[in-house]
Amino acid sequence: MGRLDELGYLDDLAFARALVARRSSSRGPALIAQELASKGIPRALAQEALSGLARSDQVASASLVGGSDRGLDPRRTAARLQRRGFSREVIREALDGRLDEA
């Protein structure tokens, strides 16, 4: 294990950043953090990897995920996005006022 670590094969931060990059197009930070924890990544490393995720990227991802639900009640779409790990603020911004109409 020590030799693998020396060679750079065991880099939890690099793994966490790669997972955040892959998952952030369809999941919010809360769900990604939960997945990282389930894989044994320490909370501090998970937070560091998630810190690179810009709010504008989160809103864009939430808009994309919630965009397929245009005909549904916005509250149902918001609930779906919340289950996907997006924060309330990001959801409100992604739904662009549709929650206020409901």
N, C-alpha and C positions, 0 to 999 in steps of 0.2 A: 504494500500500500504506500509506503514511504517513497518508493521509486516511482510509482505512478503519479504521486503528488509532485515530485520533483520535475517530472516530464510535462506537467501541466494537464494531465488527463483527468485529474480530480479537482475541478475548479467550480465550486458551488455557485459563486457569483456569476460566472460565465453561463452556467446552466440556467440560472434564474433569469438572467437578461434574455437569453434565447427563448425561454418559455414565455416570458412577457411579450416579446416581439411576435411570437406565433399566435398567442391567444388573444392579444389585445384587439384584434379586429372583430371579435365576436363576444368578448367577455369584459366585464368591468374589473377594476382593481380588487374589489372584495373577493370575487370568485377566484381570481388568479392567485391572490394571497393564500386563500384556503387550499388551492391545489399545490402551491409551493410548500405549505406546511405539511400537507399529506405526503409529500415526497421527501420530507426530512430537512428542508431548507430552513435555517434559523430565521427568526422574525426580522432581525436586523438586516440580514442579506436580502430578504424578500422586499423589505421597505426600500433598500438602496436600489434594487432592480426596478421596482415600481416607480421610483422617483423620476425616472427618465420618461415616464408616460405623461405626455402633455394633456392638459384639460381639453384643448381643442381636438386632439385625437380621440379622446374619450367620447366627446359629443358627436364627432363624426361617426364613430363606431356605433354608438347608441342610435343615431339617426338611421344608419344603414340597417341595423337589426330591427328597429321598430318601424322602419319604412314599409315593410311588407304587410304591416297591420293597419294600413291607412283606413280601411273600411270598418275596423272594429272600434269599440268604445275606447277612448284614450286611456281610461283608468285601467282597462285590461292590458293595454300595451305597456303602460307604466309598471304594472305589477310584473309583467313578463321581463321587462328590462331590469327591474329590481332583483328578480331571481337570478338574472345573469350577472349580478354583481356591480351594477352601476349605481352611483349615488343619486339621491333625490334631486340635487341641484343639476347634475348632468342630465338626468331624465327630463326635468322641466325644460331645460334649454334645448334638448334634442327634439322634444315634442312641439316646441315652438308655439306655445300658447294653446295647443289643442286641449290641454288639461283644463284650462280656464273655461272652455266652451262646454265641457261635460257637466 
